[in-house]
Amino acid sequence: MGEINQYLFVYGTLLVKNNEFAAHLLANSRFYAQGKLRGKLYDIGEYPGLTLAPNDGHFVYGNIYFMPDPDATLKILDHYEGFGDNEAQPNEFVRQLATIESLGKLLTCWVYEYNLPVDDYPAILSGDYLNYMKS
């Protein structure tokens, strides 16, 4: 990915405290703020999948992290998300830049978008994975 961006938006299992990759993210980045993006969340099974949908009125909620060394941090997270040339093809998730609404402004962040069909998965209409898992 040619662009260097130091912000990452997470919305699923990377928010779960006992996840070892969430612990890696916390140890190698700084919480910036909560945020939301236009898209839909789906229950893929053990984790959610996000599809970006800038015009459909749905939001997905999560946290934004600032990564001092994005190349090193994203290398680990790309493997976790199954993204990259050395991962199964087609990649289940793709990492791309998206616009996140936070603190009354727009911020460009990396986000992992689900890259396979979602037709057979239930939508998480609240857009909030952690609250969905509690219910």
Secondary structure, 3 states (H helix, E strand, C coil): CCCCCCEEEECCHHHCCCCHHHHHHHHCCEEEEEEEEEEEEEECCCCEEEEECCCCCCEEEEEEEECCCHHHHHHHHHHHHCCCCCCCCCCCEEEEEEEEEECCEEEEEEEEEECCCCCCCCEECCCCHHHHHHC
